[in-house]
Structure formats: structure tokens, C-alpha cells
Amino acid sequence: MNEKVLTTLEFVKIREMLDHFAGSSMGKAKVKALVPTDNLRDADAWQQETADAYSRLCRRGNLSFSGVPDIRDSFLRLERG
């Protein structure tokens, strides 16, 4: 996406605010990798995921992922056999 647009939207600041809510190293990595999309289908899907997550939070309260170990290395070892 165009850097000027990202600057105008202050996207870096938004990502920094979101990073404070990530409770695991994997979540923080996902936040760091976030970029806006110009694909309407992706945007609709992400909006639905957000709505679903918000609905779950309203019904059952916060869900903590702090202390969840990073298992990406284990998956890499599994892929290699």
C-alpha cells in the first residue's frame, strides 16, 4: 500500500496501540505484520472476524493468551520430518 496513505492514516500509531493488547509473542508478530488491504473480500472477512470476536467478548469476557508458548518452531520441525 502507498506509504503516503499509511502516513496519512497514522497506521503505525494504530499498530502500536494494538500491540499493547497482544498477549503473546505470536500475537505481537501478527500485529507487526498487519497491513491494510484494498481487496473488498478480505476486508469483509476481516470485519466479520472482528465482529465475531467482539460478540464473544461481550458474551463471555476477556480471553487471555498470555503465557501461551510460541509453537512455530515445533511446526517447522514437523514439516521437515
Secondary structure, 3 states (H helix, E strand, C coil): CCHHHHHHCCHHHHHHHHHCCCCCHHHHHHHHHCCCCCCHHHHHHHHHHHHHHHHHHHHHCCCCCCCCCCCHHHHHHHHHC
